[in-house]
Amino acid sequence: MGPQAKTEKIVYLKTMKFNINFFKYRFVAFLLSISLMGFSAFLFLTKNLNLGIDFKGGIMVEAKFTEAPNLAILRDKIDKLQIGNSEIQEFGDSNTILFRLEKIDDSNMTQEQIIQKLKNELDDDTDYRRVEFVGPKVGKELKSIAIKAVLFSLIAMFIYIWFRFSGWQFGLGALVALFHDVLSTMGFFSLTQIEFNLASIAAILTIAGYSINDTVVVFDRIRENLVKTDRALEELLNQSINQTLSRTLMTSITTLLALLALFIFGGEVVKGFVSAMMWGVLIGTYSSIFIASPLILFFGFKKVEEKS
Amino acid sequence: MLKINKWNVFFVLAVCVTAIYYIIPNIYGKSEVTALPKFLSQKQVNLGLDLQGGSHLLLEVDTKSVLKEKSEDLVDDIRKSLRKSKIKYSNLGSKITGAVVTITDPEKITTAKNSIKENIEKGILIEESKNKLNLFFSDQYIIDTRANTVEQSIEVVRKRVDESGTKEPSIQRQGEERIVVQLPGIKNPERVKALIGRTAKLNFHMLDPTTVELAEQRGKLPPGTFKALNSDPTAYEKQFVVKKRVLLTGERLKNAAATVDAQTGRYVVAFEFDKKGAKKFAKVTTENTYQRLAILLDNKVISAPQIREPITGGQGNISGNFSPETANDLAVLLRAGSLPAPIKVLEERTVGPSLGIDSIEAGKKALVIGFILVIVFMIIRYKAFGIVADFAIIFNIILLISMLSAIEATLTMPGIAGIVLTVGMAVDANVLVFERIKEEIRSGRSILNSIDLGYKFAIKTILDANFTTLIAALLLYNYGSGPIKGFAVTLSIGILTSMFTALILTKLIVTFWVLKLKPKRLYI
């Protein structure tokens, strides 16, 4: 290799070096996150989630009319049919209407008859883009599958991190950050009342994967620095976050750009999923910087322990 | 030391060739692909039902009803055998899976047990306590019965779907008593669903001369008869009094077809019995000439014609109030046979063709625009290295699609979202490396050394970080259904290919570039 002094001159560097003292803000961040989680829990308990038919059971029909129908008249028409509780909303554009019908369990009508009754009310040239029916039994099953999937993934990631970083503080730090992300995403769903369905579970799991990915990158650097330098732990953690910050932001930006394209052009079906993902990328990036790493210190991780 | 690894070059070339091999068939349409020369792959990415339109149905076979029927049959068997051996009994009745009977004379209980044993199936066990006999189905018998019922139901459903003209349907068992039916590109899902869901039990009875009005005046039905509704609610005769005895069933049918009756010009379903059935039909029509036959489909009368003369050829017509479609549907049902147990639709997801086409368009647009945004951003941020990363993204998408084709995966709308997301996330591995190279340069190392170390340090992080995302994707695949599974597939393959492109492909390009061109300055 050539003399090292020379390299500085021949390398063009776009400076993007960070030196932010994240630890100064850790209590502000903790407070912010605790309020965010509290607010999410509050929303979740009071406003609840706007459960889709995947979990609630029922009938959903997406119909495209040749011209925009009058919602009030349409609602009246459907109410007169007496086919249980119904919700009517525009979906994407004013020509497309989403009907959500609650199928009452003890009603004598089968879902076929209910759907037929609805179709009879609408114009003949209506384009039925989607017809979905989920029975109460399947709804319950899907609910328990969804809960299992989320729980198992949290546990699996916790175990992996604990194992990889030989310190429960790392595992727990990551787990708390994950819980923070999942809970606040639930809060996001409650607040926006975006339909919560199977795709939302996919969004939550992907967010969990994304957030832990970010966290692992920082943790990896902490591990590396632990061996390399003799700095005080607090300073060392801060240095590690700063060193990886550029990458953390870059990946978040490219992911958000891809999501933005999906949000604008990807169609109505994936819109809910994509907006939750966007929120998740933001919150996941935030938590890996401000929550996961400071928590390691908070949980009493000691450098000496690691080295012995 | 940074050097070009010959094996890596070889590996990358091999991957390129394989990728091209698998991606070629996707250029062609479904029918054209089979015409390709044999040495080319014919595997394509399948479009999910949400993209090509179609119906997904989750059905449940009510196997309990079969066990209930078997329990009732068992009661008949017990009655017959006890009567035959002249043993007095009481409290004979069926349970959910089995039957009980009390033998009046406790001393005859063993005789009774033996006599019953001769007349019942092997899997049915008998337990005696005092003067009571408790008959129940063994666990194996219940398992076998359920499995057989579901198997038979799948067969019948398959025949019906095939007859309805649906292209490439998929009918599979799921769990113990469920059936998943996938009907891609179906035009009239209601009609096929109606076909699938009908039990279609066809029974021939005799009509009792007593009219319903007369029976109501008397306050009771004649013995051995029951009331049955007319399947056509608009008909003049709303109900019939039908004799209980089943003379013939649909099982004896050899063929059925919808035709036009030459005399009336109306649609009828012509049927033909097999040999045994024809014989029986001849006997019935000879003995009951001028009386009315009752043809019942699922316990509703679809036709009640008068027998004008003995029918010995085993052929006949069912003339109901048929349209061309309903006549054809009935013929399909009769040809496919009846379901052994009722079927319930637990879940249905139907996507119309217009939404599928729109979704594909939207997915393409989002992919192209997401791709352009990320590519431009990478060049702005990393200059020449950005171009290398962009090359990796392009290669990544090609590799992803070729792998999807190689395993003939099903592409769904969430799956497309997964690909777009991969475009954004796949740069991560490269970003990790590039940032690391920058850092090393900043700390005063030479270009070659920095690149070498950049890859060396980043590889551990990349593996660790991607593994966790992979955990999430695998769990999604395991627990997710249909469209969500498609998302899990594209996401996990995207992660794998992005690791390959970042750790091997771009490393090779960067190494080649640095070693051959020996740049003095590194634009990163």
Interface residues (C-beta under 8 A of the other chain):
Chain A: M1 G2 Q4 A5 T7 E8 I10 V11 Y12 L13 K14 K17 E62 K64 Q111 E112 Q116 D127 Y128 R129 R130 V131 E132 F133 V134 G135 K137 V138 L142 I145 A146 K148 A149 F152 S153 A156 M157 Y160 I161 R164 L198 A199 I201 A202 L205 T206 A208 G209 Y210 I212 N213 D214 V216 V217 D220 R221 E224 Q243 T244 S246 R247 M250 T251 I253 T254 T255 L256 L257 A258 L259 L260 A261 L262 I264 F265 G266 G267 V269 V270 F273 V274 M277
Chain B: D50 L58 P189 E190 K193 A194 G197 K344 V345 L346 E347 E348 R349 T350 V351 G352 S354 L355 D358 S359 A362 G363 K365 A366 L367 I369 G370 F371 L373 V374 F377 M378 R381 M413 P414 I416 A417 V420 L421 V423 G424 M425 V427 D428 V431 L432 E435 K438 E439 I441 R442 G444 R445 S446 I447 L448 N449 F457 K460 T461 D464 A465 N466 F467 T468 T469 L470 I471 A472 A473 L475 L476 N478 Y479 G480 S481 P483 I484 F487 A488 L491 K520 R521 L522 Y523 I524
